Amino acid sequence: MVEQWEYLDVQRYRARVSEPATVSWVNGESIYPPLDWSQYLTRLGNEGWELVAVDNGEFFFKRRKP
């Protein structure tokens, strides 16, 4: 049996270096109100998501499909 994966594309936003980062887009859809970046990463880890790539503020995750 071939393993199957699902993917998640998350864009991080930070208006100023002194401000906390937030999640503004997930899989091309706007998130409002924005989510706290640190808390969101913890949630993704608890849900089994694994970070596989980062490109200019865009973070790509994958996990095995059930």
Distance bins in CASP14 RR format, pairs under 12 A and 6 or more apart:
PFRMAT RR
TARGET T0000
AUTHOR 0000-0000-0000
RMODE 2
METHOD distances of the structure
MODEL  1
1 64 0 0 0 0 0 1 0 0 0 0 0
1 65 0 0 0 0 0 1 0 0 0 0 0
2 64 0 0 0 0 0 1 0 0 0 0 0
2 65 0 0 0 0 0 1 0 0 0 0 0
3 62 0 0 0 0 0 1 0 0 0 0 0
3 63 0 0 0 0 0 1 0 0 0 0 0
3 64 1 0 0 1 0 0 0 0 0 0 0
3 65 0 0 0 0 1 0 0 0 0 0 0
3 66 0 0 0 0 0 1 0 0 0 0 0
4 62 0 0 0 0 0 1 0 0 0 0 0
4 63 0 0 0 0 0 1 0 0 0 0 0
4 64 1 0 0 1 0 0 0 0 0 0 0
4 65 1 0 1 0 0 0 0 0 0 0 0
4 66 0 0 0 0 1 0 0 0 0 0 0
5 48 0 0 0 0 0 1 0 0 0 0 0
5 49 0 0 0 0 0 1 0 0 0 0 0
5 50 0 0 0 0 1 0 0 0 0 0 0
5 52 0 0 0 0 1 0 0 0 0 0 0
5 60 0 0 0 0 0 1 0 0 0 0 0
5 61 0 0 0 0 0 1 0 0 0 0 0
5 62 1 0 1 0 0 0 0 0 0 0 0
5 63 1 0 0 1 0 0 0 0 0 0 0
5 64 1 0 0 1 0 0 0 0 0 0 0
5 65 1 0 0 1 0 0 0 0 0 0 0
5 66 0 0 0 0 0 1 0 0 0 0 0
6 27 0 0 0 0 0 1 0 0 0 0 0
6 47 0 0 0 0 0 1 0 0 0 0 0
6 48 0 0 0 0 0 1 0 0 0 0 0
6 49 0 0 0 0 1 0 0 0 0 0 0
6 50 0 0 0 0 0 1 0 0 0 0 0
6 60 0 0 0 0 0 1 0 0 0 0 0
6 61 0 0 0 0 1 0 0 0 0 0 0
6 62 1 0 0 1 0 0 0 0 0 0 0
6 63 1 0 0 1 0 0 0 0 0 0 0
6 64 1 0 0 1 0 0 0 0 0 0 0
6 65 1 0 1 0 0 0 0 0 0 0 0
6 66 0 0 0 0 1 0 0 0 0 0 0
7 26 0 0 0 0 0 1 0 0 0 0 0
7 27 0 0 0 0 1 0 0 0 0 0 0
7 28 0 0 0 0 0 1 0 0 0 0 0
7 49 0 0 0 0 1 0 0 0 0 0 0
7 50 0 0 0 0 0 1 0 0 0 0 0
7 51 0 0 0 0 0 1 0 0 0 0 0
7 52 0 0 0 0 1 0 0 0 0 0 0
7 53 0 0 0 0 0 1 0 0 0 0 0
7 59 0 0 0 0 0 1 0 0 0 0 0
7 60 1 0 0 1 0 0 0 0 0 0 0
7 61 1 0 0 1 0 0 0 0 0 0 0
7 62 1 0 1 0 0 0 0 0 0 0 0
7 63 0 0 0 0 1 0 0 0 0 0 0
7 64 0 0 0 0 0 1 0 0 0 0 0
7 65 0 0 0 0 0 1 0 0 0 0 0
8 23 0 0 0 0 0 1 0 0 0 0 0
8 25 0 0 0 0 0 1 0 0 0 0 0
8 26 1 0 0 1 0 0 0 0 0 0 0
8 27 1 0 0 1 0 0 0 0 0 0 0
8 28 0 0 0 0 0 1 0 0 0 0 0
8 29 0 0 0 0 0 1 0 0 0 0 0
8 40 0 0 0 0 0 1 0 0 0 0 0
8 41 0 0 0 0 0 1 0 0 0 0 0
8 43 0 0 0 0 0 1 0 0 0 0 0
8 44 1 0 0 1 0 0 0 0 0 0 0
8 45 0 0 0 0 0 1 0 0 0 0 0
8 47 0 0 0 0 1 0 0 0 0 0 0
8 48 0 0 0 0 0 1 0 0 0 0 0
8 49 1 0 1 0 0 0 0 0 0 0 0
8 50 0 0 0 0 1 0 0 0 0 0 0
8 51 0 0 0 0 1 0 0 0 0 0 0
8 52 0 0 0 0 1 0 0 0 0 0 0
8 53 0 0 0 0 0 1 0 0 0 0 0
8 58 0 0 0 0 0 1 0 0 0 0 0
8 59 0 0 0 0 1 0 0 0 0 0 0
8 60 1 0 0 1 0 0 0 0 0 0 0
8 61 1 0 1 0 0 0 0 0 0 0 0
8 62 1 0 0 1 0 0 0 0 0 0 0
8 63 1 0 0 1 0 0 0 0 0 0 0
9 23 0 0 0 0 0 1 0 0 0 0 0
9 24 0 0 0 0 0 1 0 0 0 0 0
9 25 1 0 0 1 0 0 0 0 0 0 0
9 26 1 0 0 1 0 0 0 0 0 0 0
9 27 1 0 1 0 0 0 0 0 0 0 0
9 28 1 0 0 1 0 0 0 0 0 0 0
9 29 0 0 0 0 1 0 0 0 0 0 0
9 49 0 0 0 0 0 1 0 0 0 0 0
9 51 0 0 0 0 0 1 0 0 0 0 0
9 52 0 0 0 0 0 1 0 0 0 0 0
9 53 0 0 0 0 1 0 0 0 0 0 0
9 54 0 0 0 0 0 1 0 0 0 0 0
9 55 0 0 0 0 1 0 0 0 0 0 0
9 57 0 0 0 0 0 1 0 0 0 0 0
9 58 1 0 0 1 0 0 0 0 0 0 0
9 59 1 0 0 1 0 0 0 0 0 0 0
9 60 1 0 1 0 0 0 0 0 0 0 0
9 61 1 0 0 1 0 0 0 0 0 0 0
9 62 0 0 0 0 0 1 0 0 0 0 0
10 21 0 0 0 0 0 1 0 0 0 0 0
10 22 0 0 0 0 0 1 0 0 0 0 0
10 23 1 0 1 0 0 0 0 0 0 0 0
10 24 0 0 0 0 1 0 0 0 0 0 0
10 25 1 0 0 1 0 0 0 0 0 0 0
10 26 1 0 1 0 0 0 0 0 0 0 0
10 27 0 0 0 0 1 0 0 0 0 0 0
10 28 0 0 0 0 1 0 0 0 0 0 0
10 29 0 0 0 0 0 1 0 0 0 0 0
10 31 0 0 0 0 1 0 0 0 0 0 0
10 34 0 0 0 0 0 1 0 0 0 0 0
10 35 0 0 0 0 1 0 0 0 0 0 0
10 37 0 0 0 0 1 0 0 0 0 0 0
10 40 1 0 0 1 0 0 0 0 0 0 0
10 41 0 0 0 0 1 0 0 0 0 0 0
10 43 0 0 0 0 0 1 0 0 0 0 0
10 44 1 0 0 1 0 0 0 0 0 0 0
10 49 0 0 0 0 1 0 0 0 0 0 0
10 51 0 0 0 0 1 0 0 0 0 0 0
10 52 0 0 0 0 0 1 0 0 0 0 0
10 53 0 0 0 0 0 1 0 0 0 0 0
10 54 0 0 0 0 0 1 0 0 0 0 0
10 55 0 0 0 0 0 1 0 0 0 0 0
10 57 0 0 0 0 1 0 0 0 0 0 0
10 58 1 0 0 1 0 0 0 0 0 0 0
10 59 1 0 1 0 0 0 0 0 0 0 0
10 60 1 0 0 1 0 0 0 0 0 0 0
10 61 1 0 0 1 0 0 0 0 0 0 0
10 62 0 0 0 0 0 1 0 0 0 0 0
11 21 0 0 0 0 0 1 0 0 0 0 0
11 22 0 0 0 0 1 0 0 0 0 0 0
11 23 1 0 0 1 0 0 0 0 0 0 0
11 24 1 0 1 0 0 0 0 0 0 0 0
11 25 1 1 0 0 0 0 0 0 0 0 0
11 26 1 0 0 1 0 0 0 0 0 0 0
11 27 0 0 0 0 1 0 0 0 0 0 0
11 28 1 0 0 1 0 0 0 0 0 0 0
11 29 0 0 0 0 0 1 0 0 0 0 0
11 30 0 0 0 0 1 0 0 0 0 0 0
11 31 0 0 0 0 1 0 0 0 0 0 0
11 34 0 0 0 0 0 1 0 0 0 0 0
11 35 0 0 0 0 0 1 0 0 0 0 0
11 37 0 0 0 0 0 1 0 0 0 0 0
11 40 0 0 0 0 0 1 0 0 0 0 0
11 54 0 0 0 0 0 1 0 0 0 0 0
11 55 0 0 0 0 0 1 0 0 0 0 0
11 56 0 0 0 0 1 0 0 0 0 0 0
11 57 1 0 0 1 0 0 0 0 0 0 0
11 58 1 0 1 0 0 0 0 0 0 0 0
11 59 1 0 0 1 0 0 0 0 0 0 0
11 60 0 0 0 0 0 1 0 0 0 0 0
12 19 0 0 0 0 0 1 0 0 0 0 0
12 20 0 0 0 0 0 1 0 0 0 0 0
12 21 1 0 1 0 0 0 0 0 0 0 0
12 22 1 0 0 1 0 0 0 0 0 0 0
12 23 1 0 0 1 0 0 0 0 0 0 0
12 24 1 0 0 1 0 0 0 0 0 0 0
12 25 0 0 0 0 1 0 0 0 0 0 0
12 26 0 0 0 0 0 1 0 0 0 0 0
12 31 0 0 0 0 0 1 0 0 0 0 0
12 34 0 0 0 0 1 0 0 0 0 0 0
12 35 0 0 0 0 0 1 0 0 0 0 0
12 36 0 0 0 0 0 1 0 0 0 0 0
12 37 1 0 1 0 0 0 0 0 0 0 0
12 38 0 0 0 0 0 1 0 0 0 0 0
12 40 0 0 0 0 1 0 0 0 0 0 0
12 41 0 0 0 0 1 0 0 0 0 0 0
12 51 0 0 0 0 0 1 0 0 0 0 0
12 54 0 0 0 0 1 0 0 0 0 0 0
12 55 0 0 0 0 0 1 0 0 0 0 0
12 56 0 0 0 0 0 1 0 0 0 0 0
12 57 1 0 1 0 0 0 0 0 0 0 0
12 58 1 0 0 1 0 0 0 0 0 0 0
12 59 1 0 0 1 0 0 0 0 0 0 0
12 60 0 0 0 0 0 1 0 0 0 0 0
13 19 0 0 0 0 1 0 0 0 0 0 0
13 20 0 0 0 0 0 1 0 0 0 0 0
13 21 1 0 0 1 0 0 0 0 0 0 0
13 22 1 0 1 0 0 0 0 0 0 0 0
13 23 1 0 0 1 0 0 0 0 0 0 0
13 24 1 1 0 0 0 0 0 0 0 0 0
13 25 0 0 0 0 1 0 0 0 0 0 0
13 26 0 0 0 0 0 1 0 0 0 0 0
13 30 0 0 0 0 0 1 0 0 0 0 0
13 31 0 0 0 0 1 0 0 0 0 0 0
13 32 0 0 0 0 0 1 0 0 0 0 0
13 34 1 0 0 1 0 0 0 0 0 0 0
13 35 0 0 0 0 0 1 0 0 0 0 0
13 36 0 0 0 0 0 1 0 0 0 0 0
13 37 0 0 0 0 1 0 0 0 0 0 0
13 40 0 0 0 0 0 1 0 0 0 0 0
13 57 0 0 0 0 1 0 0 0 0 0 0
13 58 0 0 0 0 0 1 0 0 0 0 0
13 59 0 0 0 0 0 1 0 0 0 0 0
14 20 1 0 0 1 0 0 0 0 0 0 0
14 21 1 0 1 0 0 0 0 0 0 0 0
14 22 1 0 0 1 0 0 0 0 0 0 0
14 23 0 0 0 0 0 1 0 0 0 0 0
14 24 0 0 0 0 1 0 0 0 0 0 0
14 34 0 0 0 0 0 1 0 0 0 0 0
14 36 0 0 0 0 0 1 0 0 0 0 0
14 37 0 0 0 0 1 0 0 0 0 0 0
14 57 0 0 0 0 1 0 0 0 0 0 0
15 21 0 0 0 0 1 0 0 0 0 0 0
15 22 0 0 0 0 1 0 0 0 0 0 0
15 24 0 0 0 0 0 1 0 0 0 0 0
15 34 0 0 0 0 0 1 0 0 0 0 0
16 22 0 0 0 0 0 1 0 0 0 0 0
19 34 0 0 0 0 0 1 0 0 0 0 0
19 36 0 0 0 0 0 1 0 0 0 0 0
19 37 0 0 0 0 0 1 0 0 0 0 0
20 34 0 0 0 0 1 0 0 0 0 0 0
20 35 0 0 0 0 0 1 0 0 0 0 0
20 36 1 0 0 1 0 0 0 0 0 0 0
20 37 1 0 0 1 0 0 0 0 0 0 0
20 38 1 0 0 1 0 0 0 0 0 0 0
20 39 0 0 0 0 1 0 0 0 0 0 0
20 40 0 0 0 0 0 1 0 0 0 0 0
21 34 0 0 0 0 1 0 0 0 0 0 0
21 35 0 0 0 0 0 1 0 0 0 0 0
21 36 0 0 0 0 1 0 0 0 0 0 0
21 37 1 1 0 0 0 0 0 0 0 0 0
21 38 1 0 0 1 0 0 0 0 0 0 0
21 39 0 0 0 0 0 1 0 0 0 0 0
21 40 0 0 0 0 1 0 0 0 0 0 0
21 41 0 0 0 0 1 0 0 0 0 0 0
21 57 0 0 0 0 1 0 0 0 0 0 0
21 59 0 0 0 0 0 1 0 0 0 0 0
22 30 0 0 0 0 0 1 0 0 0 0 0
22 31 0 0 0 0 1 0 0 0 0 0 0
22 32 0 0 0 0 0 1 0 0 0 0 0
22 33 0 0 0 0 1 0 0 0 0 0 0
22 34 1 1 0 0 0 0 0 0 0 0 0
22 35 1 0 0 1 0 0 0 0 0 0 0
22 36 1 0 0 1 0 0 0 0 0 0 0
22 37 1 0 1 0 0 0 0 0 0 0 0
22 38 0 0 0 0 1 0 0 0 0 0 0
22 39 0 0 0 0 1 0 0 0 0 0 0
22 40 0 0 0 0 1 0 0 0 0 0 0
22 41 0 0 0 0 0 1 0 0 0 0 0
23 29 0 0 0 0 0 1 0 0 0 0 0
23 30 0 0 0 0 0 1 0 0 0 0 0
23 31 1 0 1 0 0 0 0 0 0 0 0
23 32 0 0 0 0 0 1 0 0 0 0 0
23 33 0 0 0 0 0 1 0 0 0 0 0
23 34 1 0 0 1 0 0 0 0 0 0 0
23 35 1 0 1 0 0 0 0 0 0 0 0
23 36 1 0 0 1 0 0 0 0 0 0 0
23 37 1 0 0 1 0 0 0 0 0 0 0
23 38 0 0 0 0 0 1 0 0 0 0 0
23 39 0 0 0 0 1 0 0 0 0 0 0
23 40 1 0 1 0 0 0 0 0 0 0 0
23 41 0 0 0 0 1 0 0 0 0 0 0
23 42 0 0 0 0 0 1 0 0 0 0 0
23 43 0 0 0 0 1 0 0 0 0 0 0
23 44 0 0 0 0 1 0 0 0 0 0 0
23 57 0 0 0 0 0 1 0 0 0 0 0
23 58 0 0 0 0 0 1 0 0 0 0 0
23 59 0 0 0 0 1 0 0 0 0 0 0
23 61 0 0 0 0 0 1 0 0 0 0 0
24 30 1 0 0 1 0 0 0 0 0 0 0
24 31 1 0 1 0 0 0 0 0 0 0 0
24 32 0 0 0 0 1 0 0 0 0 0 0
24 33 0 0 0 0 0 1 0 0 0 0 0
24 34 1 0 1 0 0 0 0 0 0 0 0
24 35 0 0 0 0 1 0 0 0 0 0 0
24 36 0 0 0 0 0 1 0 0 0 0 0
24 37 0 0 0 0 1 0 0 0 0 0 0
24 40 0 0 0 0 0 1 0 0 0 0 0
24 57 0 0 0 0 0 1 0 0 0 0 0
24 58 0 0 0 0 0 1 0 0 0 0 0
24 59 0 0 0 0 0 1 0 0 0 0 0
25 31 1 0 0 1 0 0 0 0 0 0 0
25 32 0 0 0 0 0 1 0 0 0 0 0
25 34 0 0 0 0 1 0 0 0 0 0 0
25 35 0 0 0 0 0 1 0 0 0 0 0
25 40 0 0 0 0 0 1 0 0 0 0 0
25 57 0 0 0 0 0 1 0 0 0 0 0
25 58 0 0 0 0 1 0 0 0 0 0 0
25 59 0 0 0 0 0 1 0 0 0 0 0
26 32 0 0 0 0 0 1 0 0 0 0 0
26 34 0 0 0 0 0 1 0 0 0 0 0
26 35 0 0 0 0 1 0 0 0 0 0 0
26 40 0 0 0 0 1 0 0 0 0 0 0
26 43 0 0 0 0 0 1 0 0 0 0 0
26 44 0 0 0 0 1 0 0 0 0 0 0
26 49 0 0 0 0 0 1 0 0 0 0 0
26 58 0 0 0 0 0 1 0 0 0 0 0
26 59 0 0 0 0 0 1 0 0 0 0 0
26 60 0 0 0 0 0 1 0 0 0 0 0
26 61 0 0 0 0 1 0 0 0 0 0 0
27 58 0 0 0 0 0 1 0 0 0 0 0
27 59 0 0 0 0 0 1 0 0 0 0 0
27 60 0 0 0 0 0 1 0 0 0 0 0
27 61 0 0 0 0 0 1 0 0 0 0 0
28 58 0 0 0 0 0 1 0 0 0 0 0
31 37 0 0 0 0 0 1 0 0 0 0 0
31 40 0 0 0 0 1 0 0 0 0 0 0
34 40 0 0 0 0 1 0 0 0 0 0 0
35 41 0 0 0 0 1 0 0 0 0 0 0
35 42 0 0 0 0 0 1 0 0 0 0 0
35 43 0 0 0 0 1 0 0 0 0 0 0
35 44 0 0 0 0 0 1 0 0 0 0 0
36 42 0 0 0 0 1 0 0 0 0 0 0
36 43 0 0 0 0 1 0 0 0 0 0 0
37 43 0 0 0 0 0 1 0 0 0 0 0
37 44 0 0 0 0 0 1 0 0 0 0 0
37 57 0 0 0 0 0 1 0 0 0 0 0
37 59 0 0 0 0 1 0 0 0 0 0 0
38 44 0 0 0 0 0 1 0 0 0 0 0
38 45 0 0 0 0 0 1 0 0 0 0 0
39 45 0 0 0 0 0 1 0 0 0 0 0
39 46 0 0 0 0 0 1 0 0 0 0 0
40 46 0 0 0 0 0 1 0 0 0 0 0
40 47 0 0 0 0 0 1 0 0 0 0 0
40 49 0 0 0 0 0 1 0 0 0 0 0
40 59 0 0 0 0 1 0 0 0 0 0 0
40 61 0 0 0 0 0 1 0 0 0 0 0
41 47 0 0 0 0 0 1 0 0 0 0 0
41 48 0 0 0 0 0 1 0 0 0 0 0
41 49 0 0 0 0 1 0 0 0 0 0 0
41 50 0 0 0 0 0 1 0 0 0 0 0
41 51 0 0 0 0 1 0 0 0 0 0 0
41 59 0 0 0 0 1 0 0 0 0 0 0
41 61 0 0 0 0 1 0 0 0 0 0 0
42 48 0 0 0 0 0 1 0 0 0 0 0
42 49 0 0 0 0 0 1 0 0 0 0 0
43 49 0 0 0 0 1 0 0 0 0 0 0
43 61 0 0 0 0 0 1 0 0 0 0 0
44 50 0 0 0 0 1 0 0 0 0 0 0
44 51 0 0 0 0 1 0 0 0 0 0 0
44 52 0 0 0 0 0 1 0 0 0 0 0
44 59 0 0 0 0 1 0 0 0 0 0 0
44 60 0 0 0 0 0 1 0 0 0 0 0
44 61 1 0 0 1 0 0 0 0 0 0 0
44 62 0 0 0 0 0 1 0 0 0 0 0
44 63 0 0 0 0 1 0 0 0 0 0 0
45 51 0 0 0 0 1 0 0 0 0 0 0
45 61 0 0 0 0 1 0 0 0 0 0 0
45 62 0 0 0 0 0 1 0 0 0 0 0
45 63 0 0 0 0 1 0 0 0 0 0 0
46 63 0 0 0 0 0 1 0 0 0 0 0
47 61 0 0 0 0 1 0 0 0 0 0 0
47 62 0 0 0 0 0 1 0 0 0 0 0
47 63 1 0 0 1 0 0 0 0 0 0 0
47 64 0 0 0 0 0 1 0 0 0 0 0
47 66 0 0 0 0 0 1 0 0 0 0 0
48 61 0 0 0 0 1 0 0 0 0 0 0
48 62 0 0 0 0 1 0 0 0 0 0 0
48 63 1 0 1 0 0 0 0 0 0 0 0
48 64 0 0 0 0 1 0 0 0 0 0 0
48 65 0 0 0 0 0 1 0 0 0 0 0
48 66 0 0 0 0 0 1 0 0 0 0 0
49 59 0 0 0 0 1 0 0 0 0 0 0
49 60 0 0 0 0 1 0 0 0 0 0 0
49 61 1 0 1 0 0 0 0 0 0 0 0
49 62 1 0 0 1 0 0 0 0 0 0 0
49 63 1 0 1 0 0 0 0 0 0 0 0
49 64 0 0 0 0 0 1 0 0 0 0 0
50 59 0 0 0 0 0 1 0 0 0 0 0
50 60 0 0 0 0 1 0 0 0 0 0 0
50 61 1 0 0 1 0 0 0 0 0 0 0
50 62 1 0 1 0 0 0 0 0 0 0 0
50 63 1 0 0 1 0 0 0 0 0 0 0
50 64 0 0 0 0 1 0 0 0 0 0 0
51 58 0 0 0 0 0 1 0 0 0 0 0
51 59 1 0 0 1 0 0 0 0 0 0 0
51 60 1 0 0 1 0 0 0 0 0 0 0
51 61 1 0 1 0 0 0 0 0 0 0 0
51 62 0 0 0 0 1 0 0 0 0 0 0
51 63 0 0 0 0 0 1 0 0 0 0 0
52 58 0 0 0 0 0 1 0 0 0 0 0
52 59 0 0 0 0 1 0 0 0 0 0 0
52 60 1 0 1 0 0 0 0 0 0 0 0
52 61 1 0 0 1 0 0 0 0 0 0 0
52 62 1 0 1 0 0 0 0 0 0 0 0
52 63 0 0 0 0 1 0 0 0 0 0 0
53 59 1 0 0 1 0 0 0 0 0 0 0
53 60 1 0 1 0 0 0 0 0 0 0 0
53 61 0 0 0 0 1 0 0 0 0 0 0
53 62 0 0 0 0 1 0 0 0 0 0 0
54 60 1 0 0 1 0 0 0 0 0 0 0
54 61 0 0 0 0 0 1 0 0 0 0 0
END
